[in-house]
Amino acid sequence: MHEAAPFLDALADAPEGSRAVWIEAADGVRLRMAHFPSGQTGDAARGTVLLFPGRTEYVEKYGRTARDFAEFGLDTVSIDWRGQGLADRLLPDERTGHVVEFRDYQRDVAALLDAARSMDLPEPYFLLAHSMGGCIGLRSLMEGLPVHAAAFTGPMWGIRIAAFLRPVAWALGWSGSRMGLGHVYAPGTRPEAYVVAEAFEKNMLTTDTDMFDYMRRQVEAEPKLQLGGPSLHWLHEALAECFALARRPSPDLPCLTFVGSNERIVDVGRIRSRMQNWPGGRLEIVEGGEHEVLMDRPAVRRQIAEAIARHFLDAPERAAAAASA
C-alpha cells in the first residue's frame, strides 16, 4: 500500500475516483504519483497511459486529459518529477527548476512503473509524454520501457535557442556549475510560475483562455505547485541529454507526435528530423497550436486525445499482425 498524498481533485476536473500517492525513487527522493481511473474493469479496461509531464508541471494539470482517455477505457497515471510539483525540491530556493543529472529522472520513471505494477493497473501500458517529459520518455523507450506504443506532444528533443546564442547557453551551463553558480536561474527566466507571471495575450502555451485560467487557478490555489525558471545546471544537463539522444536511432515502436505550428519553446527542427526517421512514426502539425496542444481549445484537445487513444488501442493488434506475418 502507498501512503495517500494531497490531490486537488476539484481543480483537476479529473475522472471520479482519481487519487495521488507518495512513491520513492531508488535514491530516496519522494515523488507524487496520481492514478486517474477509467472506471472500467475486466475486459472493458483497455490499458494504462503512462503520462510523463513537462518541466514545471504536476499531476492535477492532466485531469481533463485523463478524463478524455477514460472515455476510451484507458486508465492514466502521471507523476510529479523530482524538483517540481509536490515532489521533493532539490534546492533551498524551491522555485528553481533543478536536477543533479538528467538521468536521475529515469529513477523516477522506474518508481512510477513499479507503483503501477504494484497497484495492478490494467495492461498494456502506453506512453504519452510532453515537452521535458518527451526527453525523459525518449530515453526510457531507448532503454526498454515496456509500452506498446508512444505519443508525444511538443517533445523537448531540442531546446529552441537562436543559433548564435547556443554556444553561449552551453558555456553558461557548463561554467556556472564549475564556478558554484549552477543553482542560479538561467538568463531570461524568473522565480514566478509562467502562468502567474505572464498575461494570456503574451503566453506561448495555449490559445484557449479557459485552459490558461485552469492552469493558473491550480497554482494559485496551491502555491507549492509553482515552479519558476530552470537553473544553469539544469540547462546544461538538458542540452547535453538532447545532444546525446539525437545521436541515437529511434526505437522500433509505433509513435505519434503532435506539435503546434506556432511552437516557440522546443526545437521543431529536431522533432521533424527524428520523426522522419522513426520506424512507423507519424508527425501531426496542429495549425495555430502553441506548445501545449493538449491544453488548447476543446475541439482541438478532443481531436488530439481521440487520435492518441486510437493510436494506442490499435497498437497491440498491429503488433500481433506483424508477428504473424
C-alpha positions as CSV (number, residue, x, y, z in Angstrom):
1,M,0.0,0.0,0.0
2,H,1.2,3.5,-0.8
3,E,0.6,6.4,1.5
4,A,-2.0,8.9,0.3
5,A,-0.7,12.2,-1.0
6,P,-2.6,15.5,-1.4
7,F,-4.6,15.8,-4.6
8,L,-6.6,18.9,-5.7
9,D,-9.5,16.9,-7.0
10,A,-11.9,19.8,-7.7
11,L,-9.3,21.9,-9.5
12,A,-8.1,18.9,-11.6
13,D,-11.5,18.2,-13.1
14,A,-10.4,14.6,-13.2
15,P,-12.3,11.3,-13.5
16,E,-14.2,10.2,-10.4
17,G,-12.0,8.2,-8.0
18,S,-8.7,9.9,-9.0
19,R,-6.2,10.0,-6.2
20,A,-2.5,10.6,-5.5
21,V,0.0,8.6,-3.5
22,W,3.6,9.1,-2.4
23,I,6.2,6.9,-4.1
24,E,10.0,6.9,-3.6
25,A,12.8,6.7,-6.1
26,A,15.8,4.4,-5.6
27,D,17.9,7.3,-4.3
28,G,15.3,8.2,-1.7
29,V,13.7,11.2,-3.4
30,R,10.0,11.4,-2.6
31,L,7.7,11.7,-5.6
32,R,4.0,12.1,-6.1
33,M,2.0,9.8,-8.5
34,A,-1.6,10.2,-9.5
35,H,-3.9,7.5,-10.7
36,F,-6.8,8.6,-12.9
37,P,-9.1,5.5,-13.3
38,S,-11.2,4.9,-16.4
39,G,-13.9,3.3,-14.3
40,Q,-13.7,0.1,-16.4
41,T,-12.8,-3.3,-15.1
42,G,-12.1,-6.7,-16.5
43,D,-12.2,-6.9,-20.3
44,A,-13.5,-3.4,-20.5
45,A,-10.3,-2.0,-19.1
46,R,-8.1,-1.4,-22.1
47,G,-4.8,-0.4,-20.7
48,T,-3.0,2.4,-18.8
49,V,-1.4,5.6,-20.2
50,L,1.9,6.5,-18.5
51,L,1.7,10.3,-18.8
52,F,5.1,12.0,-18.5
53,P,4.6,15.7,-17.8
54,G,6.8,18.6,-18.8
55,R,9.1,20.9,-16.7
56,T,7.1,22.9,-14.1
57,E,4.1,20.6,-14.4
58,Y,2.3,18.5,-11.8
59,V,-0.3,15.7,-11.9
60,E,-3.5,17.8,-11.5
61,K,-2.8,19.6,-14.8
62,Y,-3.7,16.5,-16.7
63,G,-7.1,15.8,-15.0
64,R,-9.0,16.8,-18.1
65,T,-6.7,14.8,-20.4
66,A,-7.2,11.7,-18.2
67,R,-11.0,12.3,-18.4
68,D,-10.7,12.1,-22.2
69,F,-8.8,8.9,-22.1
70,A,-11.2,7.4,-19.6
71,E,-13.9,7.5,-22.3
72,F,-11.8,5.0,-24.3
73,G,-11.4,2.7,-21.3
74,L,-7.9,3.8,-20.6
75,D,-6.6,4.5,-17.1
76,T,-3.9,7.2,-16.7
77,V,-1.0,7.6,-14.3
78,S,1.2,10.6,-14.0
79,I,4.0,11.9,-11.8
80,D,5.5,14.9,-10.1
81,W,9.1,14.6,-11.2
82,R,11.8,15.3,-8.7
83,G,12.2,19.1,-8.1
84,Q,8.7,20.0,-9.1
85,G,5.0,19.7,-8.1
86,L,4.8,18.3,-4.6
87,A,7.8,16.0,-5.0
88,D,11.0,16.8,-3.1
89,R,12.5,20.1,-4.3
90,L,16.3,19.9,-4.7
91,L,17.5,23.5,-3.9
92,P,16.9,25.9,-1.0
93,D,15.2,28.2,-3.4
94,E,12.3,25.8,-4.2
95,R,11.1,27.8,-7.2
96,T,14.2,26.9,-9.2
97,G,13.9,24.0,-11.7
98,H,16.8,21.8,-11.0
99,V,18.2,18.3,-11.4
100,V,21.6,16.9,-10.4
101,E,21.9,14.6,-13.5
102,F,19.3,14.3,-16.2
103,R,19.4,10.6,-16.0
104,D,18.1,10.9,-12.4
105,Y,14.7,11.2,-14.0
106,Q,15.0,7.6,-15.1
107,R,14.9,6.7,-11.4
108,D,11.5,8.5,-11.2
109,V,10.3,6.5,-14.2
110,A,11.3,3.3,-12.6
111,A,9.4,4.2,-9.4
112,L,6.3,5.1,-11.4
113,L,6.4,1.8,-13.3
114,D,7.0,-0.2,-10.1
115,A,4.0,1.6,-8.5
116,A,1.7,1.0,-11.5
117,R,2.6,-2.7,-11.3
118,S,2.1,-3.0,-7.6
119,M,-1.3,-1.3,-8.0
120,D,-2.2,-3.9,-10.6
121,L,-3.2,-1.3,-13.1
122,P,-4.6,-2.6,-16.4
123,E,-2.2,-3.6,-19.1
124,P,-0.9,-3.0,-21.8
125,Y,0.9,0.2,-21.0
126,F,1.3,3.2,-23.3
127,L,3.5,6.3,-23.1
128,L,2.3,9.8,-23.6
129,A,5.0,12.4,-22.9
130,H,5.0,16.2,-23.2
131,S,7.9,18.7,-23.5
132,M,10.6,17.7,-20.9
133,G,8.7,14.5,-20.4
134,G,9.3,13.8,-24.1
135,C,13.0,13.9,-23.5
136,I,12.7,11.7,-20.4
137,G,10.3,9.4,-22.3
138,L,12.6,9.0,-25.3
139,R,15.4,7.9,-23.1
140,S,13.1,5.5,-21.3
141,L,11.9,4.0,-24.6
142,M,15.5,3.5,-25.8
143,E,16.2,1.7,-22.5
144,G,13.3,-0.7,-22.8
145,L,10.2,1.0,-21.2
146,P,7.6,-1.8,-21.6
147,V,4.9,0.0,-23.6
148,H,3.1,-1.0,-26.7
149,A,3.1,2.5,-28.3
150,A,4.2,6.0,-27.7
151,A,2.8,9.5,-28.3
152,F,4.5,12.9,-27.8
153,T,3.3,16.5,-27.7
154,G,5.8,19.3,-28.2
155,P,8.7,16.9,-27.1
156,M,11.9,18.5,-25.8
157,W,14.3,16.8,-28.2
158,G,16.0,20.1,-28.5
159,I,15.5,23.5,-26.9
160,R,14.7,26.4,-29.1
161,I,17.7,28.8,-28.8
162,A,18.9,31.1,-31.6
163,A,21.9,29.6,-33.3
164,F,24.2,32.4,-32.4
165,L,23.2,32.1,-28.7
166,R,23.6,28.3,-28.5
167,P,27.3,28.3,-27.8
168,V,26.6,30.9,-25.1
169,A,24.0,28.7,-23.5
170,W,26.4,25.7,-23.4
171,A,29.1,27.9,-22.0
172,L,26.9,29.4,-19.3
173,G,25.5,26.0,-18.2
174,W,28.9,24.3,-18.2
175,S,30.8,27.1,-16.4
176,G,28.1,28.0,-14.0
177,S,28.2,24.6,-12.3
178,R,32.0,24.7,-12.1
179,M,32.0,28.2,-10.6
180,G,29.5,27.3,-7.9
181,L,26.7,29.1,-9.7
182,G,24.8,26.0,-11.0
183,H,21.8,26.9,-8.8
184,V,21.4,30.4,-10.4
185,Y,18.4,30.9,-12.7
186,A,19.1,30.6,-16.4
187,P,19.3,34.0,-18.1
188,G,15.9,35.5,-19.0
189,T,14.0,33.3,-16.5
190,R,12.4,34.2,-13.2
191,P,11.2,32.7,-9.9
192,E,7.5,33.2,-10.7
193,A,5.4,30.4,-12.3
194,Y,4.9,31.3,-16.0
195,V,1.1,31.2,-15.9
196,V,1.0,33.6,-12.9
197,A,3.6,36.0,-14.2
198,E,2.6,36.1,-17.9
199,A,-0.6,37.5,-19.4
200,F,-2.7,35.3,-21.5
201,E,-2.2,37.6,-24.5
202,K,1.5,37.0,-24.5
203,N,1.7,33.4,-23.5
204,M,3.4,30.7,-25.6
205,L,1.4,27.7,-24.1
206,T,-2.2,27.8,-25.3
207,T,-4.7,29.7,-27.5
208,D,-7.5,28.9,-25.1
209,T,-8.4,31.3,-22.3
210,D,-10.3,28.7,-20.3
211,M,-7.3,26.3,-20.2
212,F,-4.9,29.1,-19.3
213,D,-7.2,30.0,-16.4
214,Y,-7.5,26.3,-15.5
215,M,-3.7,26.2,-15.1
216,R,-3.5,29.5,-13.3
217,R,-6.3,28.5,-10.8
218,Q,-4.4,25.4,-9.9
219,V,-1.1,27.0,-9.0
220,E,-2.8,29.9,-7.2
221,A,-4.8,27.5,-5.1
222,E,-1.7,25.6,-4.1
223,P,1.4,27.8,-4.4
224,K,3.6,24.8,-3.6
225,L,2.9,23.6,-7.2
226,Q,4.6,26.7,-8.6
227,L,8.0,26.5,-10.3
228,G,10.0,29.2,-11.9
229,G,12.9,29.1,-14.4
230,P,15.5,26.4,-14.6
231,S,18.9,26.6,-13.0
232,L,22.0,27.0,-15.1
233,H,22.9,23.4,-14.2
234,W,19.5,22.1,-15.4
235,L,20.1,23.9,-18.6
236,H,23.4,22.3,-19.2
237,E,22.1,18.8,-18.3
238,A,19.1,19.3,-20.6
239,L,21.2,20.4,-23.6
240,A,23.6,17.5,-23.0
241,E,20.8,15.0,-22.8
242,C,19.2,16.3,-26.0
243,F,22.5,16.1,-27.8
244,A,23.1,12.6,-26.6
245,L,19.7,11.3,-27.6
246,A,19.9,13.0,-31.0
247,R,22.8,10.7,-31.9
248,R,20.8,7.5,-31.2
249,P,18.2,5.9,-33.5
250,S,14.5,5.8,-32.7
251,P,13.1,2.6,-31.2
252,D,11.1,0.4,-33.4
253,L,7.8,1.2,-31.8
254,P,4.6,2.9,-33.1
255,C,4.9,6.6,-32.4
256,L,2.5,9.6,-33.0
257,T,3.8,13.1,-32.3
258,F,1.9,16.4,-32.3
259,V,3.5,19.8,-32.4
260,G,1.9,23.2,-32.8
261,S,2.5,25.3,-35.9
262,N,3.4,28.2,-33.6
263,E,5.7,26.2,-31.3
264,R,8.2,28.6,-29.8
265,I,9.7,26.7,-26.8
266,V,11.2,23.5,-28.2
267,D,13.2,22.9,-31.4
268,V,10.8,21.9,-34.1
269,G,13.7,21.0,-36.5
270,R,14.8,18.3,-34.1
271,I,11.3,16.9,-33.9
272,R,10.9,16.8,-37.7
273,S,14.2,15.2,-38.1
274,R,13.5,12.4,-35.6
275,M,10.0,11.7,-36.8
276,Q,11.2,11.5,-40.4
277,N,13.4,8.6,-39.4
278,W,11.2,6.9,-36.8
279,P,10.0,3.4,-38.0
280,G,6.3,3.6,-38.1
281,G,6.3,7.1,-36.8
282,R,3.9,9.9,-37.8
283,L,4.1,13.7,-37.1
284,E,1.0,15.8,-37.0
285,I,1.1,19.6,-37.1
286,V,-1.6,21.4,-35.1
287,E,-2.4,24.5,-37.1
288,G,-2.3,27.6,-34.9
289,G,-1.2,25.5,-31.9
290,E,1.2,26.6,-29.3
291,H,3.5,24.5,-27.1
292,E,0.7,22.7,-25.1
293,V,-1.7,21.3,-27.7
294,L,-3.4,19.2,-25.0
295,M,-4.3,22.5,-23.3
296,D,-5.8,24.0,-26.4
297,R,-9.4,24.7,-27.4
298,P,-11.9,21.9,-26.6
299,A,-12.3,20.8,-30.2
300,V,-8.6,20.6,-30.7
301,R,-8.0,18.8,-27.4
302,R,-10.7,16.3,-28.2
303,Q,-9.4,15.6,-31.7
304,I,-5.8,15.0,-30.4
305,A,-6.9,12.9,-27.4
306,E,-9.0,10.7,-29.7
307,A,-6.2,10.3,-32.2
308,I,-3.8,9.3,-29.4
309,A,-6.2,6.9,-27.8
310,R,-6.9,5.1,-31.1
311,H,-3.2,5.0,-31.9
312,F,-2.7,3.3,-28.5
313,L,-5.6,0.9,-28.8
314,D,-4.7,-0.2,-32.3
315,A,-1.0,-0.9,-31.4
316,P,-1.5,-4.4,-29.9
317,E,-3.4,-5.5,-33.0
318,R,-0.7,-4.1,-35.3
319,A,2.0,-5.9,-33.3
320,A,0.1,-9.2,-33.4
321,A,-0.4,-8.9,-37.1
322,A,3.3,-8.1,-37.7
323,A,4.4,-11.0,-35.6
324,S,2.2,-13.5,-37.5
325,A,3.2,-12.1,-40.9
